[in-house]
Amino acid sequence: MNVFSLSMVVAAAAVFSLRAPLHGSRLKQAILVPQEVDGKALYAKNCKQCHGVLGAPTKAARQQYKNIATFVDSTFFATHQHKEFISAITNGKGDMLPFKDKLTAAEIEATVKYIHTLAKKS
């Protein structure tokens, strides 16, 4: 592999936010196909502690954070725009801390898309 090819591999790895070392055919595949961001996994890792596994805040979270969002009611989504969710996760809101230094824009977007799936249809 020449220096140009190696620099292209490094640049492609940065573009696709590769997080695990890849070798051989796995590296070639990762460069050619961007990885899908898993909003459900991101929610489980970053949100469920307070907002609950299925979007209903835990009892402890409701006691500690009086205005915590509940994602199981479809009317909640009818009164909040998509950009409000993006802003709240990115910059924080009320007692919620910001995630702008922890999640990428694509990860925040994927998390918001997943949150929308938690609403029960009424």
SULZI-V680057 format. One record per pair of residues at least 6 apart in sequence whose C-alpha atoms are under 6 Angstrom apart, sorted by the first residue. I is the first residue (numbers start at 1). J is the second residue. D is the distance in Angstrom with one decimal. If there is no record, write none. Layout:
BEGIN
I;J;D
I;J;D
END
This chain:
BEGIN
12;31;5.8
16;34;5.8
39;110;4.4
39;111;4.1
39;114;5.3
40;114;5.8
43;111;5.9
50;57;5.6
50;61;5.3
51;57;3.9
52;58;5.5
55;70;5.8
55;71;4.6
55;72;5.5
56;70;5.2
71;119;5.6
72;118;5.5
72;119;4.1
72;120;5.5
73;119;5.2
73;120;5.8
74;119;4.9
74;120;5.9
89;98;5.8
89;99;5.7
90;98;5.3
90;99;5.1
90;100;4.6
91;98;4.4
92;98;3.8
END
